[in-house]
Amino acid sequence: MGLLLFGVAKDIAGRSMITLPDGITTVGDLKTWLLATYPGLQQLNSLMIAVNREYAADNQLVAANDEIAVIPPVSGG
C-alpha cells in the first residue's frame, strides 16, 4: 500500500511516496505510524488524510487498492 505526500509533508519526509508496512488497516493506524516514522510532521498544525480523493476520518478502513494521500495545511491569500 502506498501513501502520496504533497507540499510541506513531502518536504519533511524527503519523498513524494511512501510504502506503508503491513498491519495498517485504518486512517488512525496510518497517522500513528506516519508521525512515529516521520516525527517532523508533528510540527504541522493540521494533517489530513484523503482516501480515494475524499477526506477520511481516523476510523475509516484502508485497503491495498486505495489511493491514500497526506494533505498538509494549505496557505494562500
PDB file of N, H, CA, C and O in Angstrom:
ATOM      1  N   MET A   1       0.854  -1.166   0.000  1.00  0.00           N
ATOM      2  CA  MET A   1       0.000   0.000   0.000  1.00  0.00           C
ATOM      3  C   MET A   1       0.901   1.230   0.000  1.00  0.00           C
ATOM      4  O   MET A   1       1.864   1.304   0.763  1.00  0.00           O
ATOM      5  N   GLY A   2       0.585   2.181  -0.850  1.00  0.00           N
ATOM      6  H   GLY A   2      -0.198   2.120  -1.470  1.00  0.00           H
ATOM      7  CA  GLY A   2       1.396   3.382  -0.955  1.00  0.00           C
ATOM      8  C   GLY A   2       0.691   4.610  -0.421  1.00  0.00           C
ATOM      9  O   GLY A   2      -0.537   4.670  -0.365  1.00  0.00           O
ATOM     10  N   LEU A   3       1.488   5.584  -0.030  1.00  0.00           N
ATOM     11  H   LEU A   3       2.486   5.535  -0.076  1.00  0.00           H
ATOM     12  CA  LEU A   3       0.989   6.842   0.515  1.00  0.00           C
ATOM     13  C   LEU A   3       1.636   7.980  -0.255  1.00  0.00           C
ATOM     14  O   LEU A   3       2.862   8.059  -0.332  1.00  0.00           O
ATOM     15  N   LEU A   4       0.823   8.863  -0.824  1.00  0.00           N
ATOM     16  H   LEU A   4      -0.173   8.798  -0.761  1.00  0.00           H
ATOM     17  CA  LEU A   4       1.318  10.027  -1.552  1.00  0.00           C
ATOM     18  C   LEU A   4       1.446  11.206  -0.603  1.00  0.00           C
ATOM     19  O   LEU A   4       0.590  11.417   0.256  1.00  0.00           O
ATOM     20  N   LEU A   5       2.524  11.977  -0.763  1.00  0.00           N
ATOM     21  H   LEU A   5       3.219  11.805  -1.461  1.00  0.00           H
ATOM     22  CA  LEU A   5       2.734  13.162   0.071  1.00  0.00           C
ATOM     23  C   LEU A   5       2.874  14.388  -0.816  1.00  0.00           C
ATOM     24  O   LEU A   5       3.464  14.325  -1.894  1.00  0.00           O
ATOM     25  N   PHE A   6       2.322  15.512  -0.346  1.00  0.00           N
ATOM     26  H   PHE A   6       1.842  15.563   0.530  1.00  0.00           H
ATOM     27  CA  PHE A   6       2.356  16.753  -1.105  1.00  0.00           C
ATOM     28  C   PHE A   6       2.842  17.899  -0.225  1.00  0.00           C
ATOM     29  O   PHE A   6       2.813  17.815   1.003  1.00  0.00           O
ATOM     30  N   GLY A   7       3.286  18.967  -0.874  1.00  0.00           N
ATOM     31  H   GLY A   7       3.309  19.035  -1.872  1.00  0.00           H
ATOM     32  CA  GLY A   7       3.656  20.203  -0.184  1.00  0.00           C
ATOM     33  C   GLY A   7       4.700  20.015   0.894  1.00  0.00           C
ATOM     34  O   GLY A   7       5.693  19.314   0.699  1.00  0.00           O
ATOM     35  N   VAL A   8       4.466  20.652   2.046  1.00  0.00           N
ATOM     36  H   VAL A   8       3.659  21.221   2.204  1.00  0.00           H
ATOM     37  CA  VAL A   8       5.426  20.624   3.142  1.00  0.00           C
ATOM     38  C   VAL A   8       5.581  19.210   3.711  1.00  0.00           C
ATOM     39  O   VAL A   8       6.650  18.871   4.220  1.00  0.00           O
ATOM     40  N   ALA A   9       4.543  18.384   3.634  1.00  0.00           N
ATOM     41  H   ALA A   9       3.675  18.659   3.221  1.00  0.00           H
ATOM     42  CA  ALA A   9       4.659  17.000   4.109  1.00  0.00           C
ATOM     43  C   ALA A   9       5.694  16.247   3.271  1.00  0.00           C
ATOM     44  O   ALA A   9       6.486  15.468   3.803  1.00  0.00           O
ATOM     45  N   LYS A  10       5.681  16.482   1.979  1.00  0.00           N
ATOM     46  H   LYS A  10       5.038  17.114   1.547  1.00  0.00           H
ATOM     47  CA  LYS A  10       6.675  15.889   1.081  1.00  0.00           C
ATOM     48  C   LYS A  10       8.069  16.391   1.434  1.00  0.00           C
ATOM     49  O   LYS A  10       9.020  15.610   1.457  1.00  0.00           O
ATOM     50  N   ASP A  11       8.198  17.675   1.706  1.00  0.00           N
ATOM     51  H   ASP A  11       7.425  18.309   1.686  1.00  0.00           H
ATOM     52  CA  ASP A  11       9.493  18.254   2.062  1.00  0.00           C
ATOM     53  C   ASP A  11      10.032  17.654   3.359  1.00  0.00           C
ATOM     54  O   ASP A  11      11.215  17.327   3.447  1.00  0.00           O
ATOM     55  N   ILE A  12       9.171  17.509   4.361  1.00  0.00           N
ATOM     56  H   ILE A  12       8.209  17.775   4.289  1.00  0.00           H
ATOM     57  CA  ILE A  12       9.601  16.970   5.652  1.00  0.00           C
ATOM     58  C   ILE A  12      10.018  15.510   5.523  1.00  0.00           C
ATOM     59  O   ILE A  12      11.041  15.102   6.074  1.00  0.00           O
ATOM     60  N   ALA A  13       9.229  14.724   4.797  1.00  0.00           N
ATOM     61  H   ALA A  13       8.398  15.055   4.350  1.00  0.00           H
ATOM     62  CA  ALA A  13       9.531  13.296   4.655  1.00  0.00           C
ATOM     63  C   ALA A  13      10.676  13.045   3.679  1.00  0.00           C
ATOM     64  O   ALA A  13      11.321  11.998   3.729  1.00  0.00           O
ATOM     65  N   GLY A  14      10.927  14.005   2.795  1.00  0.00           N
ATOM     66  H   GLY A  14      10.403  14.856   2.755  1.00  0.00           H
ATOM     67  CA  GLY A  14      12.005  13.841   1.827  1.00  0.00           C
ATOM     68  C   GLY A  14      11.657  12.933   0.667  1.00  0.00           C
ATOM     69  O   GLY A  14      12.541  12.450  -0.041  1.00  0.00           O
ATOM     70  N   ARG A  15      10.380  12.701   0.472  1.00  0.00           N
ATOM     71  H   ARG A  15       9.661  13.094   1.046  1.00  0.00           H
ATOM     72  CA  ARG A  15       9.938  11.855  -0.641  1.00  0.00           C
ATOM     73  C   ARG A  15       8.475  12.133  -0.943  1.00  0.00           C
ATOM     74  O   ARG A  15       7.749  12.669  -0.106  1.00  0.00           O
ATOM     75  N   SER A  16       8.052  11.767  -2.137  1.00  0.00           N
ATOM     76  H   SER A  16       8.642  11.331  -2.817  1.00  0.00           H
ATOM     77  CA  SER A  16       6.668  12.017  -2.537  1.00  0.00           C
ATOM     78  C   SER A  16       5.778  10.790  -2.390  1.00  0.00           C
ATOM     79  O   SER A  16       4.554  10.892  -2.484  1.00  0.00           O
ATOM     80  N   MET A  17       6.389   9.631  -2.161  1.00  0.00           N
ATOM     81  H   MET A  17       7.383   9.548  -2.085  1.00  0.00           H
ATOM     82  CA  MET A  17       5.610   8.411  -1.964  1.00  0.00           C
ATOM     83  C   MET A  17       6.299   7.523  -0.946  1.00  0.00           C
ATOM     84  O   MET A  17       7.522   7.377  -0.943  1.00  0.00           O
ATOM     85  N   ILE A  18       5.485   6.931  -0.079  1.00  0.00           N
ATOM     86  H   ILE A  18       4.492   7.049  -0.081  1.00  0.00           H
ATOM     87  CA  ILE A  18       5.982   6.030   0.961  1.00  0.00           C
ATOM     88  C   ILE A  18       5.221   4.719   0.841  1.00  0.00           C
ATOM     89  O   ILE A  18       4.003   4.714   0.665  1.00  0.00           O
ATOM     90  N   THR A  19       5.935   3.617   0.936  1.00  0.00           N
ATOM     91  H   THR A  19       6.925   3.620   1.079  1.00  0.00           H
ATOM     92  CA  THR A  19       5.288   2.313   1.002  1.00  0.00           C
ATOM     93  C   THR A  19       4.966   2.022   2.456  1.00  0.00           C
ATOM     94  O   THR A  19       5.850   2.042   3.313  1.00  0.00           O
ATOM     95  N   LEU A  20       3.706   1.753   2.728  1.00  0.00           N
ATOM     96  H   LEU A  20       2.988   1.737   2.032  1.00  0.00           H
ATOM     97  CA  LEU A  20       3.262   1.515   4.101  1.00  0.00           C
ATOM     98  C   LEU A  20       3.495   0.064   4.505  1.00  0.00           C
ATOM     99  O   LEU A  20       3.392  -0.837   3.672  1.00  0.00           O
ATOM    100  N   PRO A  21       3.806  -0.165   5.768  1.00  0.00           N
ATOM    101  CA  PRO A  21       4.012  -1.533   6.237  1.00  0.00           C
ATOM    102  C   PRO A  21       2.677  -2.271   6.377  1.00  0.00           C
ATOM    103  O   PRO A  21       1.613  -1.654   6.421  1.00  0.00           O
ATOM    104  N   ASP A  22       2.755  -3.586   6.444  1.00  0.00           N
ATOM    105  H   ASP A  22       3.619  -4.087   6.408  1.00  0.00           H
ATOM    106  CA  ASP A  22       1.566  -4.393   6.699  1.00  0.00           C
ATOM    107  C   ASP A  22       1.012  -4.056   8.077  1.00  0.00           C
ATOM    108  O   ASP A  22       1.748  -3.606   8.955  1.00  0.00           O
ATOM    109  N   GLY A  23      -0.263  -4.271   8.259  1.00  0.00           N
ATOM    110  H   GLY A  23      -0.861  -4.637   7.545  1.00  0.00           H
ATOM    111  CA  GLY A  23      -0.875  -4.070   9.563  1.00  0.00           C
ATOM    112  C   GLY A  23      -1.616  -2.759   9.709  1.00  0.00           C
ATOM    113  O   GLY A  23      -2.307  -2.550  10.706  1.00  0.00           O
ATOM    114  N   ILE A  24      -1.489  -1.872   8.740  1.00  0.00           N
ATOM    115  H   ILE A  24      -0.927  -2.041   7.930  1.00  0.00           H
ATOM    116  CA  ILE A  24      -2.228  -0.610   8.791  1.00  0.00           C
ATOM    117  C   ILE A  24      -3.592  -0.858   8.161  1.00  0.00           C
ATOM    118  O   ILE A  24      -3.696  -1.148   6.969  1.00  0.00           O
ATOM    119  N   THR A  25      -4.632  -0.739   8.974  1.00  0.00           N
ATOM    120  H   THR A  25      -4.547  -0.503   9.942  1.00  0.00           H
ATOM    121  CA  THR A  25      -5.978  -1.039   8.484  1.00  0.00           C
ATOM    122  C   THR A  25      -6.918   0.158   8.528  1.00  0.00           C
ATOM    123  O   THR A  25      -7.969   0.145   7.887  1.00  0.00           O
ATOM    124  N   THR A  26      -6.547   1.192   9.279  1.00  0.00           N
ATOM    125  H   THR A  26      -5.693   1.203   9.800  1.00  0.00           H
ATOM    126  CA  THR A  26      -7.395   2.387   9.365  1.00  0.00           C
ATOM    127  C   THR A  26      -6.555   3.642   9.157  1.00  0.00           C
ATOM    128  O   THR A  26      -5.326   3.600   9.222  1.00  0.00           O
ATOM    129  N   VAL A  27      -7.224   4.742   8.910  1.00  0.00           N
ATOM    130  H   VAL A  27      -8.222   4.777   8.857  1.00  0.00           H
ATOM    131  CA  VAL A  27      -6.548   6.033   8.788  1.00  0.00           C
ATOM    132  C   VAL A  27      -5.852   6.379  10.101  1.00  0.00           C
ATOM    133  O   VAL A  27      -4.759   6.943  10.085  1.00  0.00           O
ATOM    134  N   GLY A  28      -6.461   6.053  11.225  1.00  0.00           N
ATOM    135  H   GLY A  28      -7.350   5.595  11.238  1.00  0.00           H
ATOM    136  CA  GLY A  28      -5.836   6.300  12.527  1.00  0.00           C
ATOM    137  C   GLY A  28      -4.527   5.543  12.682  1.00  0.00           C
ATOM    138  O   GLY A  28      -3.542   6.097  13.169  1.00  0.00           O
ATOM    139  N   ASP A  29      -4.510   4.262  12.264  1.00  0.00           N
ATOM    140  H   ASP A  29      -5.311   3.812  11.868  1.00  0.00           H
ATOM    141  CA  ASP A  29      -3.272   3.474  12.282  1.00  0.00           C
ATOM    142  C   ASP A  29      -2.207   4.153  11.428  1.00  0.00           C
ATOM    143  O   ASP A  29      -1.044   4.256  11.820  1.00  0.00           O
ATOM    144  N   LEU A  30      -2.626   4.611  10.263  1.00  0.00           N
ATOM    145  H   LEU A  30      -3.570   4.527   9.944  1.00  0.00           H
ATOM    146  CA  LEU A  30      -1.707   5.263   9.336  1.00  0.00           C
ATOM    147  C   LEU A  30      -1.105   6.514   9.962  1.00  0.00           C
ATOM    148  O   LEU A  30       0.107   6.716   9.889  1.00  0.00           O
ATOM    149  N   LYS A  31      -1.938   7.362  10.583  1.00  0.00           N
ATOM    150  H   LYS A  31      -2.923   7.198  10.643  1.00  0.00           H
ATOM    151  CA  LYS A  31      -1.434   8.589  11.211  1.00  0.00           C
ATOM    152  C   LYS A  31      -0.450   8.272  12.334  1.00  0.00           C
ATOM    153  O   LYS A  31       0.593   8.915  12.452  1.00  0.00           O
ATOM    154  N   THR A  32      -0.781   7.287  13.152  1.00  0.00           N
ATOM    155  H   THR A  32      -1.628   6.764  13.057  1.00  0.00           H
ATOM    156  CA  THR A  32       0.111   6.903  14.253  1.00  0.00           C
ATOM    157  C   THR A  32       1.460   6.472  13.714  1.00  0.00           C
ATOM    158  O   THR A  32       2.497   6.917  14.206  1.00  0.00           O
ATOM    159  N   TRP A  33       1.458   5.608  12.703  1.00  0.00           N
ATOM    160  H   TRP A  33       0.616   5.246  12.303  1.00  0.00           H
ATOM    161  CA  TRP A  33       2.705   5.128  12.107  1.00  0.00           C
ATOM    162  C   TRP A  33       3.469   6.284  11.453  1.00  0.00           C
ATOM    163  O   TRP A  33       4.682   6.410  11.620  1.00  0.00           O
ATOM    164  N   LEU A  34       2.749   7.119  10.714  1.00  0.00           N
ATOM    165  H   LEU A  34       1.763   7.016  10.578  1.00  0.00           H
ATOM    166  CA  LEU A  34       3.383   8.216   9.983  1.00  0.00           C
ATOM    167  C   LEU A  34       4.090   9.184  10.923  1.00  0.00           C
ATOM    168  O   LEU A  34       5.230   9.571  10.668  1.00  0.00           O
ATOM    169  N   LEU A  35       3.426   9.578  12.007  1.00  0.00           N
ATOM    170  H   LEU A  35       2.500   9.263  12.214  1.00  0.00           H
ATOM    171  CA  LEU A  35       4.025  10.529  12.947  1.00  0.00           C
ATOM    172  C   LEU A  35       5.173   9.911  13.739  1.00  0.00           C
ATOM    173  O   LEU A  35       6.098  10.623  14.131  1.00  0.00           O
ATOM    174  N   ALA A  36       5.131   8.610  13.982  1.00  0.00           N
ATOM    175  H   ALA A  36       4.380   8.032  13.664  1.00  0.00           H
ATOM    176  CA  ALA A  36       6.240   7.938  14.662  1.00  0.00           C
ATOM    177  C   ALA A  36       7.438   7.783  13.730  1.00  0.00           C
ATOM    178  O   ALA A  36       8.585   7.875  14.168  1.00  0.00           O
ATOM    179  N   THR A  37       7.173   7.549  12.451  1.00  0.00           N
ATOM    180  H   THR A  37       6.241   7.475  12.096  1.00  0.00           H
ATOM    181  CA  THR A  37       8.241   7.322  11.475  1.00  0.00           C
ATOM    182  C   THR A  37       8.846   8.628  10.980  1.00  0.00           C
ATOM    183  O   THR A  37      10.046   8.698  10.713  1.00  0.00           O
ATOM    184  N   TYR A  38       8.026   9.654  10.859  1.00  0.00           N
ATOM    185  H   TYR A  38       7.052   9.598  11.076  1.00  0.00           H
ATOM    186  CA  TYR A  38       8.463  10.974  10.394  1.00  0.00           C
ATOM    187  C   TYR A  38       8.044  12.015  11.435  1.00  0.00           C
ATOM    188  O   TYR A  38       7.090  12.758  11.204  1.00  0.00           O
ATOM    189  N   PRO A  39       8.739  12.084  12.576  1.00  0.00           N
ATOM    190  CA  PRO A  39       8.327  12.975  13.665  1.00  0.00           C
ATOM    191  C   PRO A  39       8.282  14.452  13.281  1.00  0.00           C
ATOM    192  O   PRO A  39       7.595  15.233  13.939  1.00  0.00           O
ATOM    193  N   GLY A  40       8.988  14.843  12.247  1.00  0.00           N
ATOM    194  H   GLY A  40       9.545  14.208  11.712  1.00  0.00           H
ATOM    195  CA  GLY A  40       8.940  16.227  11.792  1.00  0.00           C
ATOM    196  C   GLY A  40       7.544  16.652  11.357  1.00  0.00           C
ATOM    197  O   GLY A  40       7.235  17.843  11.353  1.00  0.00           O
ATOM    198  N   LEU A  41       6.704  15.697  10.993  1.00  0.00           N
ATOM    199  H   LEU A  41       6.955  14.730  10.996  1.00  0.00           H
ATOM    200  CA  LEU A  41       5.338  16.017  10.582  1.00  0.00           C
ATOM    201  C   LEU A  41       4.492  16.524  11.746  1.00  0.00           C
ATOM    202  O   LEU A  41       3.450  17.145  11.533  1.00  0.00           O
ATOM    203  N   GLN A  42       4.934  16.264  12.976  1.00  0.00           N
ATOM    204  H   GLN A  42       5.780  15.760  13.150  1.00  0.00           H
ATOM    205  CA  GLN A  42       4.184  16.715  14.148  1.00  0.00           C
ATOM    206  C   GLN A  42       4.154  18.239  14.262  1.00  0.00           C
ATOM    207  O   GLN A  42       3.303  18.791  14.960  1.00  0.00           O
ATOM    208  N   GLN A  43       5.073  18.919  13.583  1.00  0.00           N
ATOM    209  H   GLN A  43       5.764  18.471  13.016  1.00  0.00           H
ATOM    210  CA  GLN A  43       5.105  20.381  13.637  1.00  0.00           C
ATOM    211  C   GLN A  43       3.977  21.030  12.835  1.00  0.00           C
ATOM    212  O   GLN A  43       3.731  22.229  12.974  1.00  0.00           O
ATOM    213  N   LEU A  44       3.297  20.259  12.005  1.00  0.00           N
ATOM    214  H   LEU A  44       3.496  19.285  11.892  1.00  0.00           H
ATOM    215  CA  LEU A  44       2.209  20.814  11.203  1.00  0.00           C
ATOM    216  C   LEU A  44       0.972  21.023  12.069  1.00  0.00           C
ATOM    217  O   LEU A  44       0.646  20.182  12.907  1.00  0.00           O
ATOM    218  N   ASN A  45       0.287  22.139  11.865  1.00  0.00           N
ATOM    219  H   ASN A  45       0.552  22.822  11.184  1.00  0.00           H
ATOM    220  CA  ASN A  45      -0.919  22.445  12.640  1.00  0.00           C
ATOM    221  C   ASN A  45      -2.042  21.459  12.370  1.00  0.00           C
ATOM    222  O   ASN A  45      -2.809  21.117  13.270  1.00  0.00           O
ATOM    223  N   SER A  46      -2.132  21.014  11.151  1.00  0.00           N
ATOM    224  H   SER A  46      -1.509  21.292  10.421  1.00  0.00           H
ATOM    225  CA  SER A  46      -3.147  20.031  10.794  1.00  0.00           C
ATOM    226  C   SER A  46      -2.588  19.146   9.699  1.00  0.00           C
ATOM    227  O   SER A  46      -1.731  19.552   8.913  1.00  0.00           O
ATOM    228  N   LEU A  47      -3.087  17.947   9.671  1.00  0.00           N
ATOM    229  H   LEU A  47      -3.783  17.617  10.309  1.00  0.00           H
ATOM    230  CA  LEU A  47      -2.628  16.977   8.685  1.00  0.00           C
ATOM    231  C   LEU A  47      -3.831  16.113   8.346  1.00  0.00           C
ATOM    232  O   LEU A  47      -4.303  15.340   9.179  1.00  0.00           O
ATOM    233  N   MET A  48      -4.317  16.242   7.140  1.00  0.00           N
ATOM    234  H   MET A  48      -3.933  16.870   6.462  1.00  0.00           H
ATOM    235  CA  MET A  48      -5.486  15.478   6.724  1.00  0.00           C
ATOM    236  C   MET A  48      -5.046  14.316   5.846  1.00  0.00           C
ATOM    237  O   MET A  48      -4.043  14.386   5.136  1.00  0.00           O
ATOM    238  N   ILE A  49      -5.817  13.264   5.917  1.00  0.00           N
ATOM    239  H   ILE A  49      -6.632  13.208   6.493  1.00  0.00           H
ATOM    240  CA  ILE A  49      -5.589  12.108   5.060  1.00  0.00           C
ATOM    241  C   ILE A  49      -6.776  11.997   4.117  1.00  0.00           C
ATOM    242  O   ILE A  49      -7.929  12.072   4.543  1.00  0.00           O
ATOM    243  N   ALA A  50      -6.492  11.819   2.845  1.00  0.00           N
ATOM    244  H   ALA A  50      -5.556  11.759   2.499  1.00  0.00           H
ATOM    245  CA  ALA A  50      -7.540  11.593   1.855  1.00  0.00           C
ATOM    246  C   ALA A  50      -7.433  10.155   1.363  1.00  0.00           C
ATOM    247  O   ALA A  50      -6.344   9.666   1.063  1.00  0.00           O
ATOM    248  N   VAL A  51      -8.566   9.496   1.286  1.00  0.00           N
ATOM    249  H   VAL A  51      -9.451   9.894   1.530  1.00  0.00           H
ATOM    250  CA  VAL A  51      -8.634   8.144   0.744  1.00  0.00           C
ATOM    251  C   VAL A  51      -9.536   8.211  -0.482  1.00  0.00           C
ATOM    252  O   VAL A  51     -10.700   8.605  -0.402  1.00  0.00           O
ATOM    253  N   ASN A  52      -8.971   7.818  -1.614  1.00  0.00           N
ATOM    254  H   ASN A  52      -8.025   7.498  -1.679  1.00  0.00           H
ATOM    255  CA  ASN A  52      -9.705   7.885  -2.883  1.00  0.00           C
ATOM    256  C   ASN A  52     -10.282   9.282  -3.122  1.00  0.00           C
ATOM    257  O   ASN A  52     -11.431   9.450  -3.528  1.00  0.00           O
ATOM    258  N   ARG A  53      -9.432  10.272  -2.853  1.00  0.00           N
ATOM    259  H   ARG A  53      -8.497  10.135  -2.523  1.00  0.00           H
ATOM    260  CA  ARG A  53      -9.696  11.691  -3.136  1.00  0.00           C
ATOM    261  C   ARG A  53     -10.794  12.320  -2.280  1.00  0.00           C
ATOM    262  O   ARG A  53     -11.374  13.339  -2.653  1.00  0.00           O
ATOM    263  N   GLU A  54     -11.075  11.701  -1.122  1.00  0.00           N
ATOM    264  H   GLU A  54     -10.604  10.873  -0.819  1.00  0.00           H
ATOM    265  CA  GLU A  54     -12.021  12.292  -0.178  1.00  0.00           C
ATOM    266  C   GLU A  54     -11.398  12.267   1.205  1.00  0.00           C
ATOM    267  O   GLU A  54     -10.766  11.286   1.596  1.00  0.00           O
ATOM    268  N   TYR A  55     -11.582  13.368   1.952  1.00  0.00           N
ATOM    269  H   TYR A  55     -12.095  14.166   1.635  1.00  0.00           H
ATOM    270  CA  TYR A  55     -11.046  13.409   3.313  1.00  0.00           C
ATOM    271  C   TYR A  55     -11.611  12.252   4.120  1.00  0.00           C
ATOM    272  O   TYR A  55     -12.780  11.892   3.982  1.00  0.00           O
ATOM    273  N   ALA A  56     -10.759  11.673   4.968  1.00  0.00           N
ATOM    274  H   ALA A  56      -9.809  11.966   5.080  1.00  0.00           H
ATOM    275  CA  ALA A  56     -11.135  10.470   5.700  1.00  0.00           C
ATOM    276  C   ALA A  56     -11.002  10.669   7.205  1.00  0.00           C
ATOM    277  O   ALA A  56     -10.076  11.328   7.677  1.00  0.00           O
ATOM    278  N   ALA A  57     -11.936  10.094   7.947  1.00  0.00           N
ATOM    279  H   ALA A  57     -12.689   9.559   7.563  1.00  0.00           H
ATOM    280  CA  ALA A  57     -11.885  10.090   9.410  1.00  0.00           C
ATOM    281  C   ALA A  57     -10.921   9.006   9.880  1.00  0.00           C
ATOM    282  O   ALA A  57     -10.596   8.082   9.134  1.00  0.00           O
ATOM    283  N   ASP A  58     -10.470   9.130  11.123  1.00  0.00           N
ATOM    284  H   ASP A  58     -10.734   9.880  11.729  1.00  0.00           H
ATOM    285  CA  ASP A  58      -9.493   8.183  11.662  1.00  0.00           C
ATOM    286  C   ASP A  58      -9.988   6.743  11.672  1.00  0.00           C
ATOM    287  O   ASP A  58      -9.176   5.820  11.605  1.00  0.00           O
ATOM    288  N   ASN A  59     -11.295   6.529  11.752  1.00  0.00           N
ATOM    289  H   ASN A  59     -11.954   7.279  11.807  1.00  0.00           H
ATOM    290  CA  ASN A  59     -11.814   5.163  11.822  1.00  0.00           C
ATOM    291  C   ASN A  59     -12.094   4.551  10.451  1.00  0.00           C
ATOM    292  O   ASN A  59     -12.558   3.414  10.367  1.00  0.00           O
ATOM    293  N   GLN A  60     -11.818   5.293   9.377  1.00  0.00           N
ATOM    294  H   GLN A  60     -11.441   6.217   9.446  1.00  0.00           H
ATOM    295  CA  GLN A  60     -12.057   4.753   8.037  1.00  0.00           C
ATOM    296  C   GLN A  60     -11.056   3.655   7.721  1.00  0.00           C
ATOM    297  O   GLN A  60      -9.858   3.797   7.969  1.00  0.00           O
ATOM    298  N   LEU A  61     -11.564   2.557   7.171  1.00  0.00           N
ATOM    299  H   LEU A  61     -12.537   2.441   6.970  1.00  0.00           H
ATOM    300  CA  LEU A  61     -10.702   1.452   6.767  1.00  0.00           C
ATOM    301  C   LEU A  61      -9.959   1.818   5.492  1.00  0.00           C
ATOM    302  O   LEU A  61     -10.470   2.557   4.651  1.00  0.00           O
ATOM    303  N   VAL A  62      -8.739   1.288   5.359  1.00  0.00           N
ATOM    304  H   VAL A  62      -8.324   0.688   6.042  1.00  0.00           H
ATOM    305  CA  VAL A  62      -7.957   1.470   4.140  1.00  0.00           C
ATOM    306  C   VAL A  62      -7.588   0.102   3.591  1.00  0.00           C
ATOM    307  O   VAL A  62      -7.369  -0.850   4.341  1.00  0.00           O
ATOM    308  N   ALA A  63      -7.523   0.024   2.271  1.00  0.00           N
ATOM    309  H   ALA A  63      -7.701   0.797   1.662  1.00  0.00           H
ATOM    310  CA  ALA A  63      -7.198  -1.233   1.599  1.00  0.00           C
ATOM    311  C   ALA A  63      -6.051  -1.000   0.629  1.00  0.00           C
ATOM    312  O   ALA A  63      -5.736   0.135   0.273  1.00  0.00           O
ATOM    313  N   ALA A  64      -5.437  -2.094   0.212  1.00  0.00           N
ATOM    314  H   ALA A  64      -5.693  -3.016   0.501  1.00  0.00           H
ATOM    315  CA  ALA A  64      -4.252  -2.022  -0.645  1.00  0.00           C
ATOM    316  C   ALA A  64      -4.515  -1.272  -1.947  1.00  0.00           C
ATOM    317  O   ALA A  64      -3.604  -0.634  -2.475  1.00  0.00           O
ATOM    318  N   ASN A  65      -5.723  -1.331  -2.473  1.00  0.00           N
ATOM    319  H   ASN A  65      -6.463  -1.850  -2.044  1.00  0.00           H
ATOM    320  CA  ASN A  65      -6.002  -0.688  -3.757  1.00  0.00           C
ATOM    321  C   ASN A  65      -6.493   0.756  -3.619  1.00  0.00           C
ATOM    322  O   ASN A  65      -6.815   1.389  -4.624  1.00  0.00           O
ATOM    323  N   ASP A  66      -6.556   1.286  -2.394  1.00  0.00           N
ATOM    324  H   ASP A  66      -6.294   0.772  -1.578  1.00  0.00           H
ATOM    325  CA  ASP A  66      -6.974   2.672  -2.183  1.00  0.00           C
ATOM    326  C   ASP A  66      -5.867   3.645  -2.572  1.00  0.00           C
ATOM    327  O   ASP A  66      -4.683   3.339  -2.438  1.00  0.00           O
ATOM    328  N   GLU A  67      -6.264   4.821  -3.056  1.00  0.00           N
ATOM    329  H   GLU A  67      -7.227   5.070  -3.165  1.00  0.00           H
ATOM    330  CA  GLU A  67      -5.325   5.923  -3.259  1.00  0.00           C
ATOM    331  C   GLU A  67      -5.343   6.744  -1.974  1.00  0.00           C
ATOM    332  O   GLU A  67      -6.362   7.341  -1.626  1.00  0.00           O
ATOM    333  N   ILE A  68      -4.218   6.773  -1.275  1.00  0.00           N
ATOM    334  H   ILE A  68      -3.391   6.288  -1.558  1.00  0.00           H
ATOM    335  CA  ILE A  68      -4.135   7.443   0.021  1.00  0.00           C
ATOM    336  C   ILE A  68      -3.127   8.580  -0.089  1.00  0.00           C
ATOM    337  O   ILE A  68      -2.029   8.400  -0.614  1.00  0.00           O
ATOM    338  N   ALA A  69      -3.509   9.754   0.412  1.00  0.00           N
ATOM    339  H   ALA A  69      -4.402   9.900   0.839  1.00  0.00           H
ATOM    340  CA  ALA A  69      -2.635  10.918   0.308  1.00  0.00           C
ATOM    341  C   ALA A  69      -2.643  11.719   1.603  1.00  0.00           C
ATOM    342  O   ALA A  69      -3.656  11.805   2.296  1.00  0.00           O
ATOM    343  N   VAL A  70      -1.487  12.301   1.910  1.00  0.00           N
ATOM    344  H   VAL A  70      -0.664  12.231   1.346  1.00  0.00           H
ATOM    345  CA  VAL A  70      -1.356  13.227   3.034  1.00  0.00           C
ATOM    346  C   VAL A  70      -1.580  14.627   2.484  1.00  0.00           C
ATOM    347  O   VAL A  70      -0.913  15.057   1.543  1.00  0.00           O
ATOM    348  N   ILE A  71      -2.533  15.332   3.089  1.00  0.00           N
ATOM    349  H   ILE A  71      -3.075  14.983   3.854  1.00  0.00           H
ATOM    350  CA  ILE A  71      -2.842  16.691   2.669  1.00  0.00           C
ATOM    351  C   ILE A  71      -2.408  17.634   3.790  1.00  0.00           C
ATOM    352  O   ILE A  71      -3.077  17.717   4.820  1.00  0.00           O
ATOM    353  N   PRO A  72      -1.290  18.347   3.601  1.00  0.00           N
ATOM    354  CA  PRO A  72      -0.815  19.270   4.638  1.00  0.00           C
ATOM    355  C   PRO A  72      -1.649  20.545   4.643  1.00  0.00           C
ATOM    356  O   PRO A  72      -2.460  20.761   3.743  1.00  0.00           O
ATOM    357  N   PRO A  73      -1.452  21.387   5.650  1.00  0.00           N
ATOM    358  CA  PRO A  73      -2.155  22.674   5.668  1.00  0.00           C
ATOM    359  C   PRO A  73      -1.838  23.465   4.401  1.00  0.00           C
ATOM    360  O   PRO A  73      -0.708  23.455   3.913  1.00  0.00           O
ATOM    361  N   VAL A  74      -2.839  24.138   3.886  1.00  0.00           N
ATOM    362  H   VAL A  74      -3.757  24.146   4.283  1.00  0.00           H
ATOM    363  CA  VAL A  74      -2.668  24.932   2.673  1.00  0.00           C
ATOM    364  C   VAL A  74      -2.705  26.403   3.065  1.00  0.00           C
ATOM    365  O   VAL A  74      -3.588  26.845   3.800  1.00  0.00           O
ATOM    366  N   SER A  75      -1.735  27.145   2.560  1.00  0.00           N
ATOM    367  H   SER A  75      -1.018  26.785   1.963  1.00  0.00           H
ATOM    368  CA  SER A  75      -1.730  28.579   2.839  1.00  0.00           C
ATOM    369  C   SER A  75      -1.964  29.325   1.539  1.00  0.00           C
ATOM    370  O   SER A  75      -1.766  28.782   0.452  1.00  0.00           O
ATOM    371  N   GLY A  76      -2.369  30.520   1.657  1.00  0.00           N
ATOM    372  H   GLY A  76      -2.531  30.960   2.540  1.00  0.00           H
ATOM    373  CA  GLY A  76      -2.599  31.317   0.460  1.00  0.00           C
ATOM    374  C   GLY A  76      -3.398  32.550   0.806  1.00  0.00           C
ATOM    375  O   GLY A  76      -3.722  32.803   1.966  1.00  0.00           O
ATOM    376  N   GLY A  77      -3.700  33.293  -0.200  1.00  0.00           N
ATOM    377  H   GLY A  77      -3.437  33.088  -1.143  1.00  0.00           H
ATOM    378  CA  GLY A  77      -4.445  34.509   0.073  1.00  0.00           C
ATOM    379  C   GLY A  77      -5.375  34.861  -1.030  1.00  0.00           C
ATOM    380  O   GLY A  77      -6.078  35.868  -0.947  1.00  0.00           O
TER     381      GLY A  77
END
